[in-house]
Amino acid sequence: MKKVAILTTGHPPKDERIFHKIAQSLSQNGFKVFILCSTQEISDTIDEIEFIGFDQNKEGTRSFQKIKRLIELLKITDADFVHACEPMAVLVGFIYKMKMGIQKKVLLHYDVTEWYPENIVKSTLLILRPFKIVFGHAFNFIVSNLADKIILGEIYKKKRYDYFAPHKQKHIVSYYPILRHYNPSTQEFTGNEIVFGYAGVISVSRGLKIISDTLIRLKMRNSNLSIKFILAGRFEDESEKIILTEFETAGIKIEFYDWADYTEFQKYLEPVHICFDIRPMNGIYERSLPIKIFDYMALGKCIVASDYKPIRDTFEVANCGILVNPNNMNELVTAIEELLKNPKRISELGENGRKAAEEIFNWEKCEEELLKIYNS
């Protein structure tokens, strides 16, 4: 039995892509799977998948010590494959591969799901960002060429890696949902109470303030309309929870649920008519596909999302929602009002999304590509 070590230095070990998708698909198809991390102290076995990890922040581990410990964990697994989830993890996997030398042939796969280095420098002091950007691109270029294969979460990131590593094999294994965890729950708006929803990481940078302002403006313009907003997820910054009081002050019902397991979160969105993914404009979002739009599609929900090319391309195929300019509040609210005037359209868009998820945007199809990579 071939052994796969999924290695992460930036994600939680039970991250939906790492555990529920990559790990479980490989484990259910004849591989022994380990998940190794430096983000959480963990020693556990779930569904025959072994978790081993330590908390680099809690222990104050320096980079060199972290690398050394992760290499030791890889040696324990005696892995034939290293599935690296970040640039640093690729470097660790490469050192392990070199250490194994002629004893064992190890294959190293780089799973690209974030924009590096943009994502990791956005919280850096402005004066230091240019230096970190240059260093990050150089480091990403190096590790991309250390990998044997590059796995990309979406086609929009491929151009960068075609430039960084033109001779490396590249495969698209996207973020699509595991359909068995999603029961379609398209809700018909009867004109009494409209229910909006959002699930995932919650922050102003991901659109929380835009959603708040939108619903408050909608309520002001439609005072007789009953509005509820269901929010399920984890706040990136706890201080931003104060924004939830704005909904209540404006007479909007608010229900907030803490982060749930991937297989459980869908139940919170069951009463929702329309789901939001209205992110402010920035260079990362304009070139990325939000994972949550596919979850909303699998649930049969009408979606209101920012008009960015990756989302627009998806909506042209799925016809599952409407696109809005996140910087134009009047246009945004008017677009929602037009939906409310045509309740059947809300249901139709939700049904279209579910159909597209069943036919195209599902993990079962991604799994086929994943297994090709590991069995070839």
C-alpha positions as CSV (number, residue, x, y, z in Angstrom):
1,M,0.0,0.0,0.0
2,K,1.4,3.3,-1.1
3,K,1.7,6.0,1.7
4,V,0.8,9.7,1.2
5,A,1.7,12.4,3.6
6,I,-0.4,15.6,3.2
7,L,1.8,18.3,4.7
8,T,0.5,21.7,5.7
9,T,2.2,24.7,7.4
10,G,-0.7,27.1,7.1
11,H,-4.0,25.3,7.2
12,P,-5.8,23.4,10.0
13,P,-5.4,19.7,9.7
14,K,-9.2,19.1,9.3
15,D,-9.5,21.7,6.5
16,E,-12.2,20.7,4.1
17,R,-9.9,20.3,1.1
18,I,-7.1,18.6,3.0
19,F,-9.2,16.1,5.1
20,H,-12.7,15.8,3.6
21,K,-11.6,15.8,0.0
22,I,-7.9,15.0,-0.7
23,A,-7.3,12.7,2.3
24,Q,-10.6,10.8,2.2
25,S,-10.5,10.3,-1.5
26,L,-7.0,8.8,-1.4
27,S,-7.8,6.7,1.7
28,Q,-10.9,5.3,0.1
29,N,-9.0,4.3,-3.0
30,G,-6.2,2.2,-1.6
31,F,-3.7,4.7,-0.1
32,K,-2.5,5.0,3.5
33,V,-2.9,8.7,4.3
34,F,-1.2,10.8,7.0
35,I,-2.0,14.5,7.6
36,L,1.0,16.3,9.1
37,C,0.8,19.9,10.2
38,S,2.6,22.7,12.2
39,T,-0.7,24.6,12.9
40,Q,-2.2,22.4,15.7
41,E,-1.2,20.0,18.4
42,I,-2.9,16.8,17.3
43,S,-2.5,13.0,17.4
44,D,-5.6,11.3,16.1
45,T,-6.9,8.7,13.7
46,I,-10.2,9.3,11.8
47,D,-11.5,7.0,9.1
48,E,-8.0,5.3,9.0
49,I,-6.4,8.7,8.3
50,E,-3.6,9.5,10.8
51,F,-3.2,13.1,12.1
52,I,0.2,14.2,13.6
53,G,1.0,17.8,14.3
54,F,2.3,20.5,16.6
55,D,1.4,24.2,17.1
56,Q,4.3,26.3,15.8
57,N,2.8,29.5,17.4
58,K,2.1,28.0,20.8
59,E,5.6,26.6,21.0
60,G,7.3,29.6,19.5
61,T,9.0,27.4,17.0
62,R,11.6,29.0,14.7
63,S,11.5,28.3,11.0
64,F,14.6,26.0,11.1
65,Q,13.2,24.1,14.0
66,K,9.8,23.8,12.3
67,I,11.4,22.4,9.2
68,K,13.4,19.9,11.2
69,R,10.4,18.6,13.1
70,L,8.3,18.3,10.0
71,I,11.0,16.3,8.3
72,E,11.1,14.0,11.3
73,L,7.4,13.5,11.1
74,L,7.7,12.6,7.4
75,K,10.4,10.0,8.2
76,I,7.9,8.4,10.7
77,T,5.3,8.0,7.9
78,D,7.9,6.6,5.4
79,A,5.7,8.4,2.8
80,D,6.0,7.5,-0.9
81,F,4.2,10.8,-1.8
82,V,4.3,14.2,-0.2
83,H,1.3,16.4,-1.0
84,A,2.5,19.8,0.0
85,C,-0.1,22.5,0.6
86,E,2.1,25.7,0.8
87,P,5.5,26.8,-0.5
88,M,7.2,26.1,2.8
89,A,5.7,22.6,2.8
90,V,7.2,22.0,-0.6
91,L,10.6,22.9,0.7
92,V,10.2,20.5,3.6
93,G,9.0,17.7,1.3
94,F,12.0,18.2,-1.0
95,I,14.5,18.0,1.8
96,Y,12.8,14.7,2.9
97,K,12.9,13.4,-0.6
98,M,16.6,14.2,-0.8
99,K,17.3,12.5,2.5
100,M,15.5,9.4,1.4
101,G,17.9,9.3,-1.6
102,I,18.2,5.9,-3.2
103,Q,16.4,4.2,-0.3
104,K,13.0,5.2,-1.6
105,K,11.6,7.0,-4.6
106,V,9.5,9.9,-3.3
107,L,7.2,12.0,-5.4
108,L,6.5,15.5,-4.4
109,H,3.2,17.3,-5.4
110,Y,2.6,21.0,-4.8
111,D,-1.1,21.7,-4.2
112,V,-1.7,25.4,-5.0
113,T,-4.9,26.8,-3.6
114,E,-3.9,30.4,-2.6
115,W,-2.3,33.3,-4.3
116,Y,1.4,33.3,-3.1
117,P,2.9,35.6,-2.0
118,E,0.0,38.1,-2.2
119,N,-2.1,36.3,0.5
120,I,0.7,36.1,3.0
121,V,1.8,39.8,2.8
122,K,-1.6,41.5,3.0
123,S,-1.2,42.0,6.8
124,T,2.4,43.2,6.5
125,L,3.4,46.8,7.1
126,L,3.1,48.8,3.9
127,I,6.7,49.8,3.9
128,L,7.8,46.1,4.1
129,R,5.5,44.7,1.4
130,P,7.6,45.3,-1.7
131,F,10.5,43.3,-0.1
132,K,8.2,40.5,1.0
133,I,6.6,40.4,-2.4
134,V,9.9,40.1,-4.2
135,F,11.2,37.4,-1.7
136,G,7.8,35.6,-1.9
137,H,7.8,35.4,-5.7
138,A,11.4,34.2,-5.7
139,F,10.7,31.5,-3.1
140,N,7.6,30.4,-4.9
141,F,9.5,30.2,-8.2
142,I,12.1,28.0,-6.5
143,V,9.8,25.5,-4.8
144,S,7.6,25.3,-7.9
145,N,10.6,23.8,-9.7
146,L,11.4,21.4,-6.8
147,A,8.0,19.7,-7.1
148,D,7.4,16.7,-9.4
149,K,3.8,17.8,-10.3
150,I,1.8,21.0,-9.6
151,I,-1.9,20.6,-8.6
152,L,-3.9,23.8,-9.0
153,G,-7.3,24.5,-7.3
154,E,-8.4,26.6,-10.3
155,I,-7.5,27.4,-13.9
156,Y,-7.0,31.1,-13.1
157,K,-3.8,30.3,-11.2
158,K,-2.2,28.2,-14.0
159,K,-0.7,31.1,-16.0
160,R,1.6,32.0,-13.1
161,Y,2.9,28.5,-12.7
162,D,3.2,28.0,-16.5
163,Y,5.6,30.9,-16.3
164,F,7.4,29.8,-13.0
165,A,7.7,26.2,-13.9
166,P,7.0,25.7,-17.7
167,H,8.2,22.1,-17.8
168,K,6.3,20.7,-14.8
169,Q,3.1,18.7,-15.2
170,K,0.1,20.7,-14.0
171,H,-3.3,19.3,-13.1
172,I,-6.5,21.1,-12.1
173,V,-8.2,19.6,-9.0
174,S,-10.8,22.2,-8.0
175,Y,-12.7,23.0,-4.8
176,Y,-16.1,21.6,-5.8
177,P,-18.4,20.2,-3.1
178,I,-18.9,16.6,-2.1
179,L,-22.5,16.2,-3.1
180,R,-23.5,13.5,-0.6
181,H,-23.0,16.2,2.2
182,Y,-25.5,18.6,0.5
183,N,-29.2,18.2,0.4
184,P,-30.7,20.7,-2.0
185,S,-33.1,23.0,-0.1
186,T,-34.3,25.6,-2.6
187,Q,-36.7,27.9,-0.7
188,E,-39.6,29.7,-2.3
189,F,-39.9,33.3,-1.2
190,T,-43.6,33.9,-0.5
191,G,-43.3,37.7,0.0
192,N,-43.4,37.6,3.8
193,E,-39.9,37.2,5.0
194,I,-36.7,37.1,2.9
195,V,-33.8,35.1,4.3
196,F,-30.2,35.9,3.2
197,G,-27.2,33.8,4.1
198,Y,-23.4,33.6,4.2
199,A,-21.1,30.8,5.3
200,G,-17.3,30.7,5.7
201,V,-14.5,32.9,7.0
202,I,-16.1,36.2,8.1
203,S,-14.4,39.5,7.7
204,V,-14.8,43.0,6.4
205,S,-12.2,42.2,3.7
206,R,-14.5,39.3,2.6
207,G,-17.6,41.5,2.3
208,L,-19.2,41.7,5.8
209,K,-19.6,45.5,5.8
210,I,-20.9,45.5,2.2
211,I,-23.5,42.9,3.2
212,S,-24.5,44.9,6.3
213,D,-24.8,48.2,4.3
214,T,-26.8,46.4,1.6
215,L,-29.4,44.9,3.9
216,I,-29.7,48.1,5.9
217,R,-30.3,50.1,2.7
218,L,-32.8,47.4,1.5
219,K,-34.7,47.6,4.8
220,M,-34.8,51.4,4.6
221,R,-36.3,51.3,1.1
222,N,-38.7,48.5,1.9
223,S,-39.8,49.1,5.5
224,N,-42.6,46.5,5.4
225,L,-40.2,43.8,4.3
226,S,-39.2,41.3,7.0
227,I,-35.5,40.5,6.6
228,K,-33.4,37.8,8.2
229,F,-29.6,37.2,7.8
230,I,-28.1,33.9,8.7
231,L,-24.3,33.9,9.2
232,A,-22.3,30.7,9.8
233,G,-18.6,30.6,10.1
234,R,-15.5,31.9,11.9
235,F,-14.6,35.6,12.3
236,E,-11.1,36.4,11.1
237,D,-11.0,39.3,13.5
238,E,-13.2,39.0,16.6
239,S,-13.4,42.8,16.9
240,E,-15.4,42.9,13.7
241,K,-18.3,41.1,15.4
242,I,-19.5,44.5,16.4
243,I,-20.9,44.9,12.9
244,L,-23.6,42.4,13.8
245,T,-25.2,45.0,16.0
246,E,-25.8,47.1,12.9
247,F,-28.3,44.5,11.6
248,E,-30.3,44.4,14.8
249,T,-30.4,48.2,15.1
250,A,-31.8,48.4,11.6
251,G,-34.6,45.9,12.4
252,I,-33.0,43.0,10.6
253,K,-33.1,39.6,12.3
254,I,-29.7,38.1,12.7
255,E,-28.7,34.5,13.5
256,F,-25.0,33.7,14.0
257,Y,-23.6,30.2,14.2
258,D,-20.0,29.4,15.0
259,W,-17.8,27.4,12.6
260,A,-19.2,23.9,12.0
261,D,-17.7,20.8,10.6
262,Y,-17.8,20.6,6.8
263,T,-20.5,17.9,6.9
264,E,-22.7,19.9,9.2
265,F,-22.7,23.6,8.1
266,Q,-25.3,23.1,5.4
267,K,-28.1,22.7,7.9
268,Y,-27.7,26.3,9.0
269,L,-28.3,27.6,5.5
270,E,-31.4,25.4,4.9
271,P,-34.0,28.3,5.4
272,V,-32.0,30.7,3.2
273,H,-33.4,32.0,-0.1
274,I,-30.4,34.0,-1.3
275,C,-26.7,33.5,-0.4
276,F,-24.1,36.3,-0.6
277,D,-20.5,36.4,-1.8
278,I,-20.1,40.1,-2.3
279,R,-16.4,40.8,-1.9
280,P,-14.7,44.2,-2.2
281,M,-12.5,44.8,-5.2
282,N,-8.8,43.7,-4.8
283,G,-6.2,42.0,-6.9
284,I,-6.7,38.6,-5.2
285,Y,-10.5,38.3,-5.4
286,E,-10.6,39.5,-9.0
287,R,-8.5,36.5,-10.0
288,S,-10.0,33.8,-7.7
289,L,-13.0,31.5,-7.4
290,P,-14.6,31.6,-3.9
291,I,-15.2,28.1,-2.7
292,K,-18.5,29.0,-1.1
293,I,-20.3,29.7,-4.4
294,F,-20.0,26.0,-5.2
295,D,-21.4,25.1,-1.8
296,Y,-24.3,27.5,-2.3
297,M,-24.9,25.9,-5.7
298,A,-24.9,22.4,-4.2
299,L,-27.6,23.6,-1.7
300,G,-29.8,24.9,-4.5
301,K,-29.4,28.6,-3.4
302,C,-29.7,31.6,-5.5
303,I,-26.5,33.6,-5.3
304,V,-25.7,37.3,-5.3
305,A,-22.0,37.7,-6.0
306,S,-19.4,40.3,-7.0
307,D,-18.9,40.7,-10.8
308,Y,-15.4,39.3,-11.2
309,K,-14.3,37.3,-14.2
310,P,-13.8,33.9,-12.5
311,I,-17.3,34.1,-11.0
312,R,-18.8,35.5,-14.2
313,D,-17.4,32.6,-16.2
314,T,-18.9,30.1,-13.7
315,F,-22.3,31.9,-13.7
316,E,-22.4,31.8,-17.5
317,V,-22.3,28.0,-17.3
318,A,-24.5,27.5,-14.2
319,N,-27.0,30.5,-14.5
320,C,-27.3,30.3,-10.7
321,G,-27.5,33.9,-9.6
322,I,-26.8,37.6,-10.3
323,L,-23.6,39.6,-10.5
324,V,-23.3,43.0,-8.9
325,N,-20.8,45.8,-8.6
326,P,-19.7,45.7,-4.9
327,N,-18.8,49.4,-5.1
328,N,-22.3,50.6,-6.2
329,M,-24.7,50.3,-3.4
330,N,-27.8,51.6,-5.3
331,E,-27.2,49.2,-8.1
332,L,-26.7,46.3,-5.7
333,V,-29.9,47.0,-3.7
334,T,-31.9,47.5,-6.9
335,A,-30.7,44.2,-8.3
336,I,-31.9,42.4,-5.1
337,E,-35.2,44.3,-5.3
338,E,-35.7,43.0,-8.8
339,L,-35.2,39.5,-7.6
340,L,-37.7,40.0,-4.8
341,K,-40.3,41.1,-7.4
342,N,-39.9,37.8,-9.1
343,P,-39.8,35.0,-6.5
344,K,-39.9,32.3,-9.1
345,R,-36.6,33.6,-10.5
346,I,-35.0,33.1,-7.1
347,S,-36.1,29.4,-7.0
348,E,-35.1,28.9,-10.7
349,L,-31.6,30.2,-10.1
350,G,-31.2,28.0,-7.1
351,E,-32.4,24.9,-9.0
352,N,-30.0,25.8,-11.9
353,G,-27.1,25.9,-9.4
354,R,-28.0,22.5,-8.0
355,K,-28.3,21.0,-11.5
356,A,-24.9,22.5,-12.4
357,A,-23.4,21.0,-9.2
358,E,-24.7,17.6,-10.0
359,E,-23.5,17.6,-13.6
360,I,-20.2,19.6,-13.5
361,F,-19.2,21.3,-10.2
362,N,-18.8,18.4,-7.8
363,W,-15.9,16.7,-6.0
364,E,-16.7,13.3,-7.5
365,K,-15.3,14.7,-10.9
366,C,-12.3,16.2,-9.1
367,E,-11.6,12.9,-7.5
368,E,-11.2,11.3,-10.9
369,E,-8.4,13.7,-11.7
370,L,-6.8,13.3,-8.3
371,L,-6.6,9.6,-8.7
372,K,-5.1,9.9,-12.2
373,I,-2.3,12.0,-10.7
374,Y,-1.5,9.4,-8.0
375,N,-2.0,6.3,-10.0
376,S,0.0,7.4,-13.0
